[in-house]
Amino acid sequence: MIWFGPAGSGDSFAAQGYKKTFQMPQYLEKMGLNAYEYQCGHGVRVSEENALRLRQESEARGIRLSLHAPYYISLSSAEKEKRDASIRYILDSARAARLMGAGRVVVHSGSCAKMSREEALSLAKDTLSRALAAMDEEELGDITLCPETMGKLNQLGTLEEVLELCGVDERLLPCVDFGHLNARTLGGLRQRSDYAAVFAAMADKLGLDRARRFHAHFSKIEYTPGGGEKRHLTFADTVYGPDFEPVAELILQYNCSPVIICESAGTQAEDAAAMRDIYRAAAREFRD
């Protein structure tokens, strides 16, 4: 099975009269979507009551939940205090995920700052390992952490770096953000072979079983030559990529069952539905 849904609430959520996050499953069911990523980018502030209500509504409608941990997590910080704080933020995120029934928590790895990429990656691997140990101590080890590929050039988070992070523990799964990969390579996802290289790398580094269960973010993203990612766009954009059609074809080729979360700017639910339709069309051709 494959899951499609939005990150947070888009413009149409409020426009259709919805006000509370626990109403999101009802909205998604109406849209024909089956996944939702709860956003804690600016801090884990969801109340126990609201988390449990969201869980109840999601389970009733078959909506699969994930949670995005705070953006300010820095697994690779040169300062030990910041790395230790990042472990606490991950624990906060995992606790919230447990309450709402979210099985996956997406995390950023941080920047390279003035370090080499190798040094930053080594620090991030150590922090991630300690975060997993802390989660195990609180019996939260069944929640999957998903290190995310990043879009800015100075951030730790190339595909290769994320797959290296996932080597810390077999429970980890990559969050492959195709928009970020395209932005940090300045439009490097052009041909089908470019997308195929992403799937081949996951299968090679993680094994086919783990690769098939990857987490994904998808949106079109504007980028600049000097920095990479600039801003998220919508599927209406015709200048910047990436395209979802090759991803859909490769999901079918590799027999994957990922969670695909759309991060378009305001139209994330509508664009998630567009990806669902692209996948269904590709599936019909694949079977024929």
N, C-alpha and C positions, 0 to 999 in steps of 0.2 A: 504493500500500500504506500501511497505517497500523500504527503500533507501540504496544503497550500494555505497561507494566511498572511495577515499584515503584522507589522511591528507597530504597536500603539494604535491610536484611533485616528483615522483620516478625516477629511472634511465632511464626508457624507454621514459619518456617525452622528454628529450633532445635528446635521441638516435634516436627518430623518427622525429627530425628536428624542434620541437617546442621550442620557446625561451621566449615567453611572457605569463604571467599568464592568460591574457584574452583569450589565446588559449586553456586553460585547458578544457572548456566545449566541444570544438571540439574533443579533445583527448579522453575525457571521453565518449562522444557519440560513438566514434569509438570502444571503449572498452566495450560498452554495460553497462555502469555504469550511475547512476543518482544522485550522491551526491558528494560534495567536501567540505573539511574543509580548509579554508584559515588560514595559520599559522602566527600569530603575537606574537609568543613566545618570541622574543627578542625585541619587541616594535611595536607599531602601526605606521607603516610608509607608508602605501598604500596611493597613491595620489587620489584625487577626480576623476581625469580623468580615472585612471586605475580601480578604484572601479566601476565607472559607466559602463565602457566598459565590465568588468567582469559580471556585472548584466545583461547587454543587451544580451551578448552571452549565459549566463546561462538560462535566460528566454526563449530565442529562442529555446533552446535544452532540456528544461525540467529538468535542473540540480538544485537540491536543495542545497543551500549553508548554511554553518555554519562557525563560526570563533572561533579560539582558542586565548584567551586573553593572555597577557604576562605571562611567567612562574614566574616572580618575584613578582607577586601579592601575598600578604600575609594577608589574612583576619584575621588571628589569631596572628599577631605580638604583642609582649608585648609593642612595641613602638607605641604610638598614631599617630605619624607623618607617620609611614609606613602604618598604616591602612588607614589613610586619603589619602595617595598617591595611595593606592590600589583602592580606590573609583574613583579617577581620571583616573586611567588606565582602569577601567571597563567602565567608561563613554567614554573614547577614543575608546575603543573596540566597544561599542554599536553604537557610531556615525559612525564608519567605516562599521559596519554590516548593518546599515540602508542604507548607500550609495550603498553597493553592493547587497542589497536585501537578506542578510543572516538573518534568523529568530532566530538563536540560537547562544549564546556565551558561550563557555566552559571556566570555571575558576577553578584554583587551590585554595585550602583553606589555604595552608601554613603549617608550622611545629608546633610541640608542644614545641620545644626548652626545657627550664627548667621548663615549666609549667606542671601541670597535664593535661590530655587529656580533662577533664571536663572544666577546665579554658580556654584552647585554643578553645574549641568548643563554649563556651559562648561568647568569643570575636569575633569569626568568625560569629556567628549568628547576633550579633549587627552590625558588619561591613556590612554584606550582606543586612541587613534591611535598613541601611542608603544608601547603593548603589542603592537599588531599589527605594528609595524615591528620590534620585538625578536623576535617570533615568526618573521617573515620571514627575519631574519638567521640564525636557527637552523633554517631550512627546516621550520618548523612551521606555515606559513601556510595549509595546507590544512585545518587543524583549525578548526572554526567556533566562534567565541565567541558566546554567547547571553546578552545582558543581560536580567535578570529583573525583571518587575514585582513590586513589594514591597507588603507588607500594612500596615506601620505608617505613620501619617500624616506623621511627621517624616523618613521615608526618601525618598531620591530613587528614583523608580520608578513613577510613574503610567504608564499605557499610552502617553500622548502623549510622556512623557520617554524611555521605552524606545525608542519608534519614532524619536525624534530621535537617540538614541545610535546606532541602527542605520544612520542616515544617514551616519555616519563612513566606512563602507566597505560596499560591496555584498555582501561575504562574510558580514557579520553577520546573524544571525537573532534575532528576539525570543524570549525564554522567557516566554510568557504564562501567569502563574499565576492561574487563575480564582478560586481561593480568596482569594488576596491582593487581587485587584481587588475582589471582593465585600466583603472586610473593610475595605479603606481607603475604600470608598464607603458603609460602614455598611449593607450589604445592598442595594447598588445594582443587583445582577444579579437582577432579579425577573421581568420579562417577556421573551419571546423577542426583542423589539426591543432590549433592553439588551445581550443577547449578540450580536445582529446588528450592533450599532454597533461592537463590538470587531473583528469580521471586516471590516467596511467600512473601518474606520480602518487596519487592516493593509494591505488591498488598495490604499487610496488613497496611503499613505505609502511603501510598499515596492514596489508593483507586484504583480500577481496571482501571478506565478511565485514570488517570494520568500515572499509571504504564505501560499501553499499549503504551504510546507515548514516552517512555524513549529514551534518546540519548545513544549511545554506542561507545566505542573504542575497537578495538580488534587487538591483535598481540600476537605472542609468545615472551616471555620475559625470559631471563636468570636471575637468582636470586642467592643470597648468604644467608647462614643461619643468618649471623650477621646484614645484612642491608636490605634484600629484593631485590627489583629491581636492576639489574646491567646494562643490555643493551637489546635493542629490536633486535629480530631475524626475520627470514622469515619463511614462511610456510614449507620450505624445512627442517627445523630443526626437528629432531625426538627425542630429549632429553627432551626439555621443552614444557610445555603446554601454554595455554589451547587448547582444541579442540572446533571447532565451531559446530559440529553436534548436541550436546545436546542443544546448544543455539537455533539453527534453529528449533528443535523439540518443544522447549518450547515457542518460538515465535508463532508457529502455535497453540499450546495448549491454550495459553492465548489470542489468536487472537490479537497480538500486531502489531503495525505499526511504528517501530522504525527507526531511522537513524543509520546505522552501518558504522562507519568510521574506515578504516584499517590504522594502524600505523606501519606496517612492515618496516624493514630497507632496503629501496630502491626498494622493490617490492610491495609497498602498493596498486597500482592499480591492478596488477595481482592477488594479494591475496584477494583483495576485490571482484574481478570477481570469484575467487574460492569459496568465501563465498556465493555469489549470486547463483552459481551453486549448492552448497550444499543445500541451502534453497529451490531451485526449486525442487530438487530431493526429499527432505523431504516433500514438499507440495504435490507432486504427490502421495507419499505413504500415507500421511495424508488423502487425498481425497478418496483413494481407501479403 
